[in-house]
Amino acid sequence: MKLLAFAASNSSKSINKALVNYATSLLDSSVQVELLDINDFPLPIYSSDLEEEAGIPESAHQFLAKIAGADALLISYAEHNGGHTVAYKNLFDWASRANRNVYQGLPVVMLATSPGPGGAGNVLSASVNSARFFDGQVVASLSVPSFYDNFDPDKGEISNIEIQRQLREALEPLTNERIAGEAV
């Protein structure tokens, strides 16, 4: 199975990048992981005027092509002021103009974390609830609260045993033969 994994953040110090990197390290070696950086898809701020004038930028099409080449998605959402980061929202908006079915029917595991006790729960909830409108099949989701209290940066792993168990459980559908078989 080919898994496309990324953090919905453009920060080089993103804790969501650390989380998605750790999560992919827990997967079985039979899962082929491609880690994506949304910074590789530069786009102007979305505007219907700009779209009408110049069309949809190639970067949006390239992002959609990456999704089309995958069998499943693993996304970790950063939360800025209760919502998606501007960088991800802009990429998603452009991509949805090219293909409303951004997730292309793929199984998706959605994660989120933040420094605070809310664990980016607002953005995770919004993402899970809206995925069906963009042809996403959310098979699991997990919010990791208080990232710096529950993640060991020296080891690059979740230090809280219970959260580690929950993460492994959330990742199980990515190695589930039924899902993997359907995705291939």
C-alpha positions as CSV (number, residue, x, y, z in Angstrom):
1,M,0.0,0.0,0.0
2,K,1.2,3.5,-0.8
3,L,0.5,6.0,1.9
4,L,0.8,9.8,1.4
5,A,1.5,11.5,4.7
6,F,1.9,15.2,5.6
7,A,1.4,17.9,8.1
8,A,-1.1,20.6,7.2
9,S,1.5,23.2,8.3
10,N,4.2,25.1,6.5
11,S,6.3,25.6,9.6
12,S,9.8,24.1,9.6
13,K,9.4,23.5,13.3
14,S,5.9,22.0,13.1
15,I,4.9,19.7,15.9
16,N,2.4,18.2,13.5
17,K,5.3,17.3,11.2
18,A,7.0,15.6,14.2
19,L,3.8,13.7,14.9
20,V,3.2,12.6,11.3
21,N,6.9,11.5,11.1
22,Y,6.6,9.5,14.3
23,A,3.2,8.0,13.2
24,T,4.7,6.7,9.9
25,S,7.6,5.1,11.8
26,L,5.0,2.9,13.6
27,L,3.7,1.4,10.3
28,D,4.5,-2.0,9.0
29,S,7.4,-2.0,6.5
30,S,4.9,-3.2,3.8
31,V,3.4,0.3,3.8
32,Q,5.3,2.5,1.3
33,V,5.3,6.0,2.8
34,E,5.8,9.2,0.9
35,L,6.2,12.2,3.3
36,L,5.0,15.3,1.6
37,D,5.8,18.9,2.6
38,I,3.1,21.4,1.7
39,N,5.8,24.0,1.1
40,D,6.6,22.2,-2.1
41,F,3.3,23.5,-3.5
42,P,3.6,27.3,-3.6
43,L,0.5,29.1,-4.5
44,P,-0.9,32.7,-4.6
45,I,-3.7,33.4,-2.1
46,Y,-6.9,32.0,-3.6
47,S,-9.2,34.5,-5.3
48,S,-12.0,33.8,-7.7
49,D,-10.7,36.8,-9.7
50,L,-7.3,35.3,-9.9
51,E,-8.7,31.9,-10.9
52,E,-10.8,33.5,-13.7
53,E,-7.8,35.6,-14.9
54,A,-5.0,32.9,-14.8
55,G,-6.7,29.6,-14.1
56,I,-5.7,27.0,-11.5
57,P,-2.0,27.0,-10.8
58,E,0.0,23.9,-11.6
59,S,1.0,23.4,-8.0
60,A,-2.7,22.6,-7.1
61,H,-2.7,20.0,-9.9
62,Q,0.6,18.5,-8.7
63,F,-0.9,18.2,-5.1
64,L,-3.9,16.4,-6.5
65,A,-1.7,14.1,-8.5
66,K,0.2,13.1,-5.4
67,I,-3.1,12.2,-3.7
68,A,-4.2,10.3,-6.9
69,G,-1.0,8.2,-6.7
70,A,-1.7,7.1,-3.1
71,D,-3.9,4.3,-1.7
72,A,-4.5,6.1,1.7
73,L,-3.7,9.4,3.4
74,L,-2.3,10.3,6.8
75,I,-2.7,14.0,7.7
76,S,-1.8,15.8,10.9
77,Y,-3.5,19.2,11.2
78,A,-2.0,22.2,12.9
79,E,-4.5,24.7,14.4
80,H,-4.2,28.4,14.1
81,N,-6.8,30.4,16.0
82,G,-9.2,27.5,16.0
83,G,-8.9,26.8,12.3
84,H,-6.7,25.4,9.6
85,T,-3.3,27.1,8.9
86,V,-3.6,29.6,6.1
87,A,-1.0,27.7,4.0
88,Y,-3.0,24.4,4.1
89,K,-6.4,26.1,3.7
90,N,-5.1,27.9,0.6
91,L,-3.6,24.7,-0.9
92,F,-6.9,22.9,-0.2
93,D,-9.0,25.7,-1.6
94,W,-7.0,25.8,-4.9
95,A,-7.1,22.0,-5.1
96,S,-10.8,21.8,-4.5
97,R,-11.3,24.2,-7.4
98,A,-9.5,21.8,-9.7
99,N,-11.3,18.7,-8.2
100,R,-13.9,19.1,-5.6
101,N,-13.2,15.5,-4.5
102,V,-9.8,16.4,-3.1
103,Y,-9.5,13.2,-1.1
104,Q,-10.5,11.1,-4.2
105,G,-12.3,8.4,-2.2
106,L,-9.3,7.4,-0.2
107,P,-9.2,6.2,3.4
108,V,-7.8,8.9,5.6
109,V,-6.4,8.9,9.1
110,M,-6.6,12.4,10.5
111,L,-4.4,13.5,13.4
112,A,-3.8,16.8,15.2
113,T,-1.8,18.2,18.0
114,S,-1.0,21.5,19.7
115,P,1.0,22.7,22.7
116,G,-2.2,23.1,24.7
117,P,-4.7,20.7,26.3
118,G,-7.2,21.0,23.3
119,G,-4.8,19.1,21.0
120,A,-6.0,21.1,18.0
121,G,-9.4,19.5,18.5
122,N,-11.3,22.3,16.7
123,V,-9.5,21.9,13.4
124,L,-9.5,18.1,13.7
125,S,-13.3,18.1,14.2
126,A,-13.8,20.5,11.3
127,S,-11.6,18.3,9.1
128,V,-13.3,15.0,10.0
129,N,-16.8,16.5,9.6
130,S,-16.1,18.1,6.2
131,A,-14.1,15.2,4.7
132,R,-17.2,13.5,3.2
133,F,-18.0,16.6,1.2
134,F,-14.6,16.2,-0.5
135,D,-14.8,12.4,-1.0
136,G,-12.7,11.5,2.0
137,Q,-13.3,8.3,3.9
138,V,-12.1,9.1,7.5
139,V,-11.2,5.7,9.0
140,A,-9.7,7.1,12.3
141,S,-8.8,10.3,14.0
142,L,-6.8,11.3,17.0
143,S,-6.1,14.5,18.8
144,V,-2.8,14.6,20.8
145,P,-3.1,17.2,23.6
146,S,-0.2,19.1,25.3
147,F,2.4,17.9,22.7
148,Y,5.4,19.0,24.6
149,D,4.3,17.1,27.7
150,N,3.6,13.9,25.7
151,F,6.4,13.8,23.1
152,D,10.0,13.2,23.7
153,P,11.9,15.4,21.2
154,D,15.2,13.6,21.8
155,K,13.7,10.2,20.9
156,G,11.3,11.6,18.4
157,E,8.4,9.7,19.9
158,I,5.2,9.9,22.0
159,S,6.3,9.4,25.6
160,N,2.7,9.0,27.0
161,I,1.9,5.2,26.9
162,E,-1.8,5.7,26.6
163,I,-1.5,8.2,23.8
164,Q,1.0,5.9,22.1
165,R,-1.6,3.1,22.3
166,Q,-4.3,5.4,20.9
167,L,-2.1,6.4,18.0
168,R,-1.3,2.7,17.2
169,E,-5.0,2.0,17.2
170,A,-5.7,4.9,15.0
171,L,-3.1,3.7,12.5
172,E,-4.5,0.1,12.4
173,P,-6.8,0.8,9.4
174,L,-3.8,1.7,7.3
175,T,-2.6,-1.9,7.6
176,N,-6.0,-3.5,7.6
177,E,-6.1,-5.9,4.7
178,R,-9.7,-4.9,3.7
179,I,-8.8,-1.3,3.4
180,A,-5.4,-2.0,1.8
181,G,-7.1,-4.4,-0.6
182,E,-9.7,-1.9,-1.6
183,A,-7.2,0.8,-2.0
184,V,-4.9,-1.1,-4.4
